[in-house]
Amino acid sequence: MVLHLSKDNFKDFINQDEKVLVDFWASWCGPCRMLGPVMEDLEKDFPNRIGKVNVDEEEELAQAFGISSIPAIIIFQKGKIVGQTVGYQPKNNFVNLLK
């Protein structure tokens, strides 16, 4: 199951040694809803490395990373941004970002 991130668990999640993916999304966003099943499927291949931030509930986190369009995907490794993309994409694109 994809981990739902908040300001309480965000730093611990992004500071992992392996690359992790954070999906900034909102329930009213059509492309975000389309991406949901892709993230769930990705979680099966990359357990504990996929997280989601609801931008409506975690406005501070969204602002901290300059999120202006969603879905916004940021890849972190050891707390640093190592990749990012915006919009719906197929699973393979995310697999490549996480390798």
C-alpha positions in Angstrom: 0.0 0.0 0.0 1.3 3.5 -0.9 2.3 5.5 2.2 0.4 8.7 2.8 2.9 11.3 3.8 2.4 14.3 6.1 4.8 16.8 7.6 5.2 14.3 10.5 6.7 11.5 8.4 7.9 13.2 5.2 11.5 13.8 6.2 12.1 10.2 7.4 10.6 8.9 4.2 12.8 11.0 1.8 16.0 10.4 3.8 16.2 6.8 2.8 19.4 5.5 1.1 17.4 4.1 -1.8 15.5 6.4 -4.2 11.9 7.1 -3.2 9.1 8.6 -5.2 6.7 11.2 -3.8 3.4 11.9 -5.7 1.9 15.3 -4.9 -1.8 15.0 -5.8 -5.4 16.0 -4.9 -8.7 14.1 -5.0 -10.3 16.6 -7.4 -7.5 16.2 -10.0 -8.4 13.9 -12.9 -4.9 13.0 -14.0 -4.0 12.4 -10.3 -6.9 9.9 -10.0 -5.7 8.2 -13.2 -2.2 8.0 -11.7 -3.4 6.3 -8.5 -3.5 2.8 -9.8 -0.1 3.2 -11.4 1.4 4.2 -8.0 -0.3 1.2 -6.3 1.2 -1.1 -9.0 4.6 0.6 -8.6 4.5 0.0 -4.9 4.4 -3.8 -5.6 7.7 -3.5 -7.4 9.3 -1.0 -5.0 7.9 -1.7 -1.5 8.0 1.2 1.0 9.5 3.5 -1.7 6.2 5.2 -3.0 4.6 8.0 -1.0 1.7 10.4 -1.7 1.2 13.9 -0.4 -2.4 15.3 -0.6 -1.7 19.0 -1.5 -5.0 20.1 0.0 -4.2 18.6 3.4 -0.4 19.3 3.3 -0.2 22.8 1.8 3.0 23.5 3.7 4.8 20.6 2.0 3.5 21.5 -1.4 4.6 25.1 -1.0 8.0 24.0 0.3 8.7 22.2 -3.0 7.0 24.8 -5.3 4.2 22.5 -6.4 2.1 24.5 -8.8 0.8 21.7 -11.2 -0.3 18.3 -10.2 0.3 15.4 -10.3 3.9 16.3 -9.5 6.3 13.5 -8.9 9.6 14.1 -7.1 12.3 11.4 -6.7 14.4 11.8 -3.6 17.5 10.0 -2.4 19.1 10.7 1.0 16.9 13.8 1.3 17.9 15.3 -2.0 15.9 15.7 -5.2 17.3 13.5 -7.9 14.5 13.8 -10.4 11.0 15.2 -11.0 8.2 15.2 -13.5 4.7 16.6 -13.8 1.6 14.9 -15.2 0.3 11.4 -15.9 2.9 9.0 -17.2 3.1 5.2 -17.7 4.5 3.0 -15.0 7.8 2.3 -17.0 8.7 6.0 -16.8 8.6 5.8 -13.0 10.5 2.5 -12.9 13.3 4.1 -14.8 13.4 7.1 -12.4 13.6 4.8 -9.4 16.5 2.6 -10.7 
